[in-house]
Amino acid sequence: MKSWREECAVFGIWNDPEAGRMTYLGLYAQQHRGQESAGIVSLNAETHISHKGVGLVGDVFQEEHLLKLKGSAAIGHVRYSTTGLNYLSNVQPLTAQLHKGPVAIAHNGNIVNAHIVRDHLIQQGAIFQGTNDTESLLHLLARHSDDNIIKGLKKSVLDFEGAYSFVIMTQDRLIAMRDPKGFRPLVLGSRKLDNGEISYVVASETCAFDLIGATYEREIEPGEIFWVDKNGTHSEKFSSEKKKSQCVFEHVYFSRPDSLVFGQSVYEARKNMGATLFHENPVEADIVIPVPDSGVPAAIGFSNASKIPFEFGIIRNHYIGRTFIQPSQSIRSFGVKIKLNPQKSILEGKRVVVIDDSLVRGTTSKKIISLVRQAGAKEVHFYVASPPTKGPCYYGVDTPKRQQLIAAEKDVEEIRDFIGADSLVYVSVEGLMKAVHGSEDTHCAACFNGKYPTEIF
Ligand code: AMP
């Protein structure tokens, strides 16, 4: 598996006099999906204007750049890469001048056979600038240049297996396209302008619409290609695939709780997971506390279901930048405390249920449990609002390699012993599916159940 793993967000807007600025805000709202790089391409009188950089949205874009990003349509991208190869040539949106004009592409997801498509293209003489999956699409599109872009795109993606939510802009249209299994989210919204005209917006998550005052219309369906141009909106299905593989981890951890993802409120899904956690494994305890922020909605759901009082037993410092200098080895234990501070006045002498969204390597939970005990907790029960993470994701979530996943190597009792909890409990796969109103026909839970919905190349 050579492919590049990415967590990303995409955004696109059509027919808005402030398209560049709106895209900036749309990326800002989706910063949690990628912190390594950001980029915007705007469309001004049939030409593309681009600004991209490495860093957070607020660092990459200054007023001078937004002034430059003129035009009434734009697309944008934020990206988190795990390989360390954060070259500017990989920063999206990617742009190219094709036979019929400029094309800009923003991609969320991971195409599992990308390296095969890429090797094939290179053998045929293609020259690649970067090391990401998305560039292959530009090369494939260039080969279908006699077709219009919609036809070209439909032909190009026939070569792809895996996850792609694309937002694409040419000189005369904005296109949104979601892979046939619908791994990653992609939503459509609209906004009424002061002059009565409608502006169309696409994004990975609806939280981007909330910020710019757009109304959520619907999801871009798996296997749908949607576009908007001067004649209005258009939509076609390019696949007859019936089974969806929407990523359950979007609901567990990745998406913002104030987003609608796959048509469901993430906040509600997480509360359901917390309630399920209690119903599957009732416990007696004095308080339930979340690991902030990721465990908060699940802990509320657990508290409501169990009637065990909810407390903020751990307070999170929100001002830790990525520039935080790691303490030297001798004072390393300060590490987690800098971010998470357990409150003695709440925890002392109590039987505590600690709720987190997921347990991946087990290193964070081990430290948290030790801090909660140091603060005087009598019992610490660690409750995880998802099943054991047993396998890596090949579809765009950055999970560590299998060897680093504690549940791939150890059983629940061994993990409990490693993290130092009095008890350790996970939600069942069935319970998780119920919480997201899903099934194996609608959601991918491969990281939890090992059932990968595509071949892994
Ligand atoms: P650990 O068990 O030490 O690997 O930490 C698990 C915690 O990391 C979880 O509680 C999540 O809040 C967070 N987490 C889970 N998945 C990811 C991911 N793909 N990227 C970043 N953080 C994650």
Residues whose N, C-alpha, C, O or C-beta is under 5 A from the ligand:
A	BS01	AMP	Y253 S294 D356 D357 S358 L359 V360 R361 G362 T363 T364 S365 D398 T399
